[in-house]
Amino acid sequence: MSEKPIVKPEPGKTEFSQQVGEMAERKLKAQRYVTKTVWSGLGMIGLVGWSVSMPTLLGVALGIWLDKRYPWDHSWTLTLLAIGLALGCVNAWHWVAKENREIHQQEEDHE
């Protein structure tokens, strides 16, 4: 265990009241961060889900249409499914990386 450095209390405050104030400040900061993190996490789940599923489903729909209109030796549906899935994953990675940068920037700003 490391020892806490001895900090002189601010003028007009006792050491105990300063410690209580610091603890209350840390608790409020933690509550704000947890609430924000929970909502951010739920929003990110939805964003990632839509970011991956929409290009995939659009690729499948276009592939089915192309298979009916322009038959090919290979399946347009499977080809566009793979392309849509890849694009969706890249899109989701972009959003997650952006949110991660914003969270780290906010943490640095608060410290």
C-alpha positions in Angstrom: 0.0 0.0 0.0 1.3 3.4 -0.8 1.0 6.2 1.7 -1.1 9.3 0.8 0.9 12.5 0.8 0.1 14.8 3.6 -1.8 17.8 2.2 -2.4 20.9 4.3 -6.0 21.8 4.4 -7.2 25.0 2.7 -7.5 28.0 5.0 -10.8 27.9 6.9 -11.2 24.2 6.5 -10.2 21.3 8.7 -8.4 18.3 7.3 -11.4 16.2 7.9 -13.8 18.5 6.1 -11.4 18.7 3.2 -11.2 14.9 3.0 -15.0 14.7 3.0 -15.3 17.3 0.3 -12.7 15.4 -1.9 -14.6 12.1 -1.4 -17.9 13.7 -2.3 -16.4 15.2 -5.4 -14.9 11.9 -6.5 -18.3 10.2 -5.9 -20.2 12.7 -8.0 -17.6 12.4 -10.8 -17.9 8.6 -10.7 -21.7 8.8 -10.8 -21.7 11.2 -13.8 -19.2 8.9 -15.6 -21.1 5.7 -15.0 -24.4 7.2 -16.1 -22.9 8.5 -19.3 -21.0 5.3 -20.0 -24.2 3.2 -19.6 -26.2 5.3 -22.0 -23.2 5.7 -24.4 -22.8 2.0 -24.4 -26.4 1.3 -25.2 -26.4 3.8 -27.9 -23.2 2.4 -29.3 -24.7 -1.1 -29.4 -27.6 0.2 -31.5 -25.3 2.2 -33.8 -22.9 -0.8 -34.4 -25.9 -3.1 -35.0 -27.4 -0.8 -37.6 -24.0 0.0 -39.2 -23.4 -3.6 -39.9 -26.9 -4.9 -40.6 -28.1 -2.3 -43.1 -25.2 -2.6 -45.6 -25.5 -6.4 -45.3 -29.2 -6.4 -45.9 -29.0 -3.9 -48.8 -26.3 -6.1 -50.4 -28.5 -9.1 -50.1 -31.5 -7.3 -51.5 -29.5 -6.0 -54.5 -28.0 -9.4 -55.0 -31.4 -11.1 -55.1 -32.6 -8.5 -57.7 -29.4 -9.0 -59.8 -29.7 -12.8 -59.6 -33.2 -12.6 -61.1 -32.3 -10.0 -63.7 -28.8 -11.0 -64.7 -28.0 -14.6 -64.0 -24.3 -15.3 -63.5 -22.2 -18.4 -62.8 -21.7 -17.2 -59.3 -24.3 -15.9 -56.9 -24.7 -12.1 -56.8 -26.5 -12.5 -53.5 -23.6 -14.2 -51.8 -21.1 -11.8 -53.4 -23.0 -8.7 -52.3 -23.7 -10.2 -48.9 -19.9 -10.5 -48.3 -19.3 -7.0 -49.6 -22.1 -5.5 -47.6 -20.9 -7.2 -44.4 -17.3 -6.0 -45.0 -18.5 -2.4 -45.6 -20.7 -2.7 -42.5 -17.8 -3.8 -40.3 -15.6 -1.0 -41.6 -18.4 1.4 -40.9 -18.9 0.1 -37.3 -15.2 0.2 -36.7 -15.2 3.8 -37.8 -18.0 4.8 -35.3 -16.5 2.9 -32.4 -13.0 4.4 -33.0 -14.7 7.9 -33.2 -16.6 7.4 -29.9 -13.4 6.0 -28.2 -11.5 9.1 -29.2 -14.3 11.4 -27.9 -14.4 9.5 -24.5 -10.7 9.7 -24.0 -10.7 13.4 -25.0 -13.4 14.1 -22.4 -11.5 12.2 -19.7 -8.4 14.3 -20.4 -10.4 17.5 -20.4 -11.9 16.6 -16.9 -8.6 15.8 -15.4 
